[in-house]
């Protein structure tokens, strides 16, 4: 997912997020982000499965 981002870029992003949101909000934001990515993957898989089923019907 983060193939184009190196370790130094991730550290800079984390420092900026720490400054902007504060240390108490970061775990909550990380959890929300992880949940959103998980839901996106689930929906993408369902769409892919539906497309495959439609192709096999033809």
Z-matrix of the N, CA and C atoms (Angstrom, degrees):
N
C 1 1.441
C 2 1.522 1 111.26
N 3 1.326 2 116.73 1 -43.02
C 4 1.453 3 121.25 2 -179.17
C 5 1.525 4 110.54 3 -104.28
N 6 1.312 5 117.31 4 46.39
C 7 1.462 6 121.29 5 -175.37
C 8 1.520 7 112.40 6 -65.71
N 9 1.335 8 118.67 7 -34.87
C 10 1.450 9 121.79 8 -176.71
C 11 1.520 10 113.58 9 -87.31
N 12 1.342 11 117.81 10 -2.72
C 13 1.453 12 121.68 11 -177.05
C 14 1.522 13 108.88 12 -107.06
N 15 1.321 14 115.29 13 126.75
C 16 1.454 15 120.32 14 178.70
C 17 1.522 16 111.35 15 -89.19
N 18 1.319 17 115.07 16 178.22
C 19 1.454 18 120.77 17 -177.95
C 20 1.529 19 111.58 18 -64.43
N 21 1.316 20 118.02 19 -39.52
C 22 1.466 21 119.96 20 -179.04
C 23 1.528 22 111.23 21 -65.68
N 24 1.335 23 117.11 22 -37.40
C 25 1.462 24 119.83 23 177.72
C 26 1.519 25 111.23 24 -65.96
N 27 1.335 26 116.83 25 -40.22
C 28 1.463 27 119.91 26 178.09
C 29 1.526 28 111.43 27 -63.19
N 30 1.314 29 116.70 28 -38.49
C 31 1.468 30 120.38 29 178.90
C 32 1.527 31 110.23 30 -65.22
N 33 1.328 32 117.03 31 -42.96
C 34 1.465 33 120.39 32 178.84
C 35 1.524 34 110.23 33 -62.86
N 36 1.330 35 117.62 34 -43.41
C 37 1.465 36 121.19 35 178.37
C 38 1.524 37 110.79 36 -61.79
N 39 1.326 38 117.10 37 -42.13
C 40 1.461 39 120.89 38 179.17
C 41 1.523 40 111.16 39 -64.25
N 42 1.322 41 118.28 40 -41.91
C 43 1.462 42 121.49 41 179.16
C 44 1.526 43 110.62 42 -64.02
N 45 1.334 44 116.63 43 -43.87
C 46 1.468 45 119.96 44 178.14
C 47 1.523 46 110.77 45 -62.25
N 48 1.334 47 116.85 46 -43.58
C 49 1.470 48 120.41 47 178.51
C 50 1.519 49 110.58 48 -62.97
N 51 1.319 50 117.48 49 -38.26
C 52 1.456 51 121.48 50 178.63
C 53 1.523 52 111.02 51 -63.69
N 54 1.331 53 116.37 52 -40.88
C 55 1.461 54 120.54 53 179.16
C 56 1.530 55 110.80 54 -68.66
N 57 1.322 56 116.73 55 -44.28
C 58 1.461 57 120.71 56 -175.38
C 59 1.530 58 112.00 57 -72.02
N 60 1.317 59 117.80 58 -47.23
C 61 1.460 60 120.94 59 -172.57
C 62 1.521 61 114.39 60 -98.39
N 63 1.307 62 118.17 61 -22.15
C 64 1.458 63 121.06 62 -177.39
C 65 1.511 64 111.25 63 86.25
N 66 1.324 65 116.02 64 158.29
C 67 1.475 66 119.92 65 -175.19
C 68 1.526 67 114.29 66 -68.13
N 69 1.310 68 118.34 67 -24.65
C 70 1.467 69 119.51 68 -177.49
C 71 1.526 70 112.55 69 -76.13
N 72 1.326 71 117.96 70 -25.22
C 73 1.467 72 121.36 71 -177.57
C 74 1.531 73 112.70 72 -91.42
N 75 1.323 74 119.23 73 -19.58
C 76 1.463 75 120.89 74 -174.84
C 77 1.532 76 114.01 75 -59.49
N 78 1.333 77 120.39 76 -44.50
C 79 1.467 78 118.38 77 177.94
C 80 1.527 79 112.88 78 -60.84
N 81 1.320 80 116.21 79 -39.26
C 82 1.468 81 120.75 80 179.09
C 83 1.527 82 110.88 81 -65.07
N 84 1.314 83 116.72 82 -42.41
C 85 1.466 84 121.36 83 178.85
C 86 1.526 85 110.22 84 -65.97
N 87 1.321 86 117.29 85 -42.45
C 88 1.466 87 121.11 86 178.05
C 89 1.517 88 112.10 87 -61.77
N 90 1.320 89 116.07 88 -41.70
C 91 1.464 90 120.50 89 178.62
C 92 1.526 91 110.65 90 -63.61
N 93 1.327 92 116.09 91 -44.12
C 94 1.467 93 120.32 92 179.39
C 95 1.520 94 111.06 93 -63.76
N 96 1.327 95 116.52 94 -41.52
C 97 1.460 96 120.67 95 179.31
C 98 1.521 97 110.68 96 -64.11
N 99 1.306 98 117.40 97 -44.53
C 100 1.463 99 121.29 98 178.12
C 101 1.513 100 112.44 99 -61.71
N 102 1.316 101 116.25 100 -40.48
C 103 1.466 102 120.70 101 178.46
C 104 1.523 103 110.70 102 -65.34
N 105 1.335 104 116.53 103 -41.29
C 106 1.466 105 120.53 104 179.42
C 107 1.522 106 111.25 105 -64.52
N 108 1.328 107 117.43 106 -42.19
C 109 1.466 108 121.03 107 178.87
C 110 1.524 109 110.07 108 -64.65
N 111 1.324 110 116.58 109 -41.17
C 112 1.463 111 120.92 110 178.75
C 113 1.529 112 111.28 111 -62.41
N 114 1.321 113 117.28 112 -44.19
C 115 1.458 114 120.57 113 178.86
C 116 1.527 115 111.10 114 -65.02
N 117 1.323 116 116.41 115 -39.58
C 118 1.460 117 120.19 116 178.05
C 119 1.527 118 110.79 117 -61.52
N 120 1.326 119 116.91 118 -44.03
C 121 1.464 120 120.59 119 178.78
C 122 1.526 121 111.18 120 -63.17
N 123 1.329 122 116.92 121 -41.41
C 124 1.467 123 120.27 122 179.40
C 125 1.522 124 111.13 123 -62.36
N 126 1.329 125 116.66 124 -44.10
C 127 1.464 126 119.66 125 179.81
C 128 1.527 127 111.09 126 -67.86
N 129 1.314 128 117.14 127 -38.31
C 130 1.459 129 120.14 128 178.08
C 131 1.531 130 110.47 129 -64.02
N 132 1.318 131 117.37 130 -39.84
C 133 1.464 132 120.73 131 177.66
C 134 1.524 133 111.45 132 -65.40
N 135 1.325 134 116.67 133 -40.37
C 136 1.470 135 119.90 134 178.85
C 137 1.525 136 110.82 135 -64.13
N 138 1.317 137 116.64 136 -42.35
C 139 1.466 138 120.13 137 178.22
C 140 1.515 139 110.34 138 -62.98
N 141 1.333 140 116.35 139 -42.92
C 142 1.467 141 120.59 140 178.63
C 143 1.528 142 111.11 141 -62.00
N 144 1.335 143 116.72 142 -41.61
C 145 1.466 144 120.48 143 178.21
C 146 1.521 145 110.99 144 -64.88
N 147 1.326 146 117.19 145 -41.28
C 148 1.470 147 120.54 146 178.61
C 149 1.528 148 110.98 147 -62.87
N 150 1.305 149 116.59 148 -40.90
C 151 1.473 150 120.59 149 178.63
C 152 1.525 151 110.05 150 -64.15
N 153 1.328 152 116.38 151 -43.26
C 154 1.469 153 119.82 152 178.82
C 155 1.530 154 111.29 153 -62.80
N 156 1.329 155 117.37 154 -40.50
C 157 1.459 156 120.62 155 179.02
C 158 1.526 157 111.19 156 -64.06
N 159 1.335 158 115.94 157 -40.83
C 160 1.467 159 119.73 158 178.93
C 161 1.527 160 111.55 159 -66.30
N 162 1.326 161 117.36 160 -36.46
C 163 1.458 162 120.64 161 179.02
C 164 1.525 163 111.23 162 -67.99
N 165 1.334 164 117.60 163 -35.51
C 166 1.458 165 121.08 164 -179.80
C 167 1.530 166 112.03 165 -74.14
N 168 1.334 167 117.01 166 -24.27
C 169 1.455 168 120.34 167 178.06
C 170 1.532 169 111.41 168 -71.04
N 171 1.306 170 116.70 169 -28.67
C 172 1.471 171 120.29 170 -175.20
C 173 1.483 172 111.75 171 -77.01
